[in-house]
């Protein structure tokens, strides 16, 4: 039976994409056939799969990190601003879940990436990418926040507090991302976060420079480069994240799923 884990964030740009990529690589390194999945991606920069379908650059890289062929089922809906996508909400939901179902037939682990924040209250009723996806996939959630921006306590606590109980139960742990300095210095912060969220902190991940193509500068011609060009960087990112995440806890969350 396919297992799923979802990476959501307190805001855009907090590190969901790289965390998802790192977990794809870690699960691959540990011998699990893994695929990334993002229900809907808004980007003007895409690349073509071997079948000629468009997917977001980030999803393409995550698939390579997982050691599998990128495919449209990993990112079934791409919105290109300002025009968006012609499908209505029901059609999009059907497209999303059909793609996810096909992935579940082929992979052992699915690492699902959310978008923006799950607590955008004016958007929740139409949000297909965060908690609705977590519910449909019955996936536990790791909630990521970027401490380098400041406000990590407010962003994590506030995001969790704004969710209703049916959504809140999906969040199983938090991750503090882009810490500058020695994570041991955040020991008091860890205790505070555990106390105010009533959740474990899966890790405090130090800041690192990422040497992968940016979506805004990526060109389809870059696909002509050998995917092996990225292999050492995938491993470097995975080793960094593995070092600072409690992978025993992550595996417990993955294996337990949404069991009570």
N, C-alpha and C positions, 0 to 999 in steps of 0.2 A: 504493500500500500504506500502510495506517495505521501511524503511528509512535506509540510510547508512551514516556513517562518517568514515573517514580514518585517521590513525595516521602514518605520515611519519617522518623521522628524517634526520638531517644534516649529520649523519654518523652512522656506526654500534655502538651499545653499548651506545646510548644516552638516552635510557629509553623508546623506543617504546613499548616493550613487556609489561612492567609493567603499562604504561599509558593505553594500550589497556585493560589489565586485570582490572585495576581500573575502567575504564568506563563500562566494561561489568558488573561489580558488582554494580556500581552506578545505571545503567539503570535497572538492576534487582531489586534493592532496591526500585526504583521508580515505579515498577509495569509493566515494559516492558519486553516482551519475547524477549530475546537477545541472539545472537550467535556471537562468534569471527570468523574471516576468515583471512587466510593468503594464498595467491595464491601459493606461492612456498617457501619452507623452506630448507635451507642447514644445516644439522646437522647429526651427527653420532648417536645421542641419540634420540630414539623414544620410544613410548609405544604403547601398543595394545588397541584398543577400544574393547568393548564387542563383536563386530562383527568380531574381529580378524584383523582389518585393522591397519596399522601403521600411527601414526601422531606424530608430534613433541611434546616434553614434554611441551613446552611453550603453544602450542595451547590446549593441554589437560587441563592444569591448568586454562587457560582462560575460557574454557567451564565450568569447575567446578565453577569458580567464577561467571559465568552467571547463575548458577543453572540449567544447562542443561546437557544432556548426551553427552560426547565427541563423535564426529563422523568424518569420513574421509572427508566428504564434507567441514569441517571447515579448513582443510589443505590438499588439494587434491594432491599436488606434493611435495614429499620429495626427496631432492638430498643428497646422501651420498657420500661425497668426499672420495677418489679422482675420483670415477667412475661415479658419476652423474646419470642421468636418461635417459633411452633409447629413450623416445619419442622425435620426432622432435618438432620444435617450434609451428607449426600449431596444432599438436596433443595435445601438452601441453595446448595451449590456449583453445582448445575445452574442454579438461578435466576440466580446471579451471572454465570456464564459465558455464559448465553444473552443476558443484558442487555448484557454487554461486547461480545459478537459483533455484536449489532445496532448498537451505537455505532460499531464499526469499519466497518460498512457505510456509515455516513453522515458520518464525520468523518475529517479528515486527521491530526490530532494528538489523542491522549488524554492528559490529565494525571491520573494516578492518585494518590489520597491514601491513605496507610496509616492505622493507628490505634494509639495507644499506642506501644509499642516492639516491634521485631521480635525482641528478645532476652529475652522473658519465657519462661524455659525451661520452666516448668510449663504453659504455654499453647500452646507451639509446635505440638504435634501436632494441635491443633484450630483453629489460626489460619488463617483464610481471607483475611485482610485485608492482611497484610504480605508475607512472602517467598513464600508459596504463590501469592498473586496475581501477584507479580513474575515468578515462574516461568511461570505459565499465560499471562501476557501477553508473556513474553519481554522484560520491561521493565528497562532500567537504572535504578538508584536513586540519588537524591541524599539523603544522610543529614543531617538538620537537628538542631542542638543549640542550646539557649538559654544564652548566656554570662551573661545577667543573673542566672541562678539560681546561678551558680558551678559549678565542677566540669566545665568544658567538655572538658578533655583526658581525664579519666576516663570521661566519658559517651560520647564518640565512640570512643575507643580500646576501652573495655570492651564497648560494643555490638558493634563489629566483631569483637573477639576471641571473643566468646561464640557467634557464628554458626558453623555448620559451613561447610566450603569451598564446597559447592554453593549456599549462600545468600550467602556473603561475596563471591563473584565478581560479584554483581549490583550491589554498591555501587561506583559509579564516581567519586564526589566527595563532599566534605562541605561543609556550610554552617554558618557561625557566625552565629547570629541574635541580635538585640537587644543589640548592642554599644553601650555608652554612652560617648560621647566620639569622638575622631578614630580611625577604623579604622587609620590609618597607625601608631598606637601599638602595634598588635598584630602588627607585622612579625616580631618574634621568635617570637610564638605561632604564626604561620603556618608558619614553618620547622619548629618543633617538631611541629606537627600533621602536616605532610607526612612528616616523618621517622618518626613513631611509627605512622602509619596506612598509609604507603606509597601515599597517595592525594592527588590535588590538592584544594585548598580552592577551591570555586567562588565563594566570596565571604564577606565579613564585612559583614553587613547591620546598620546602626545601628537602635537602638530608634526606633519611631515610634508615635504615638497613632493608633488606628484608629477611624474614625467610621462604623461600620456596625452594624446591629442585632445585639445579642447573642442567641445561641440561647435563653438562659434568659428573656429578656424579650420576645422576638419574638412577635407575635400574627398570626394568619392575616389579620386585617383590614388589616395593614400592606401586604399584597399589593395592596390597592386603591390604594395610592400608586403613582405612576408609577415604573417601573423607572429612568427617566431621573434620578430623584432621587439615585440612587447613582452615576451615570456619572462625575461629577467625582472622587468618592472612589476609584473603581476606577482611574482614570487616575493619581491621586496615588500610590496604593499601587504601581502598576506602574512608574511613573517612579522611585520611590524604590528599588525592588528592582532594576530594570534598571541603575540607576546603580552599584550595589555588587556585583551578580553579574557574573561573567565570562560574558556571554551567548554569546561565541564558543565557550567551552568547553561550555556547556549545549547549544548546537546541535550541536556535535561529538558529544556523548554521545547526544543524541536521534537524530541521523542514523546513528550507528554502531550503536546498539542494543546487542545482546549479541554482536556479532561479536567474534572474538578479535583 
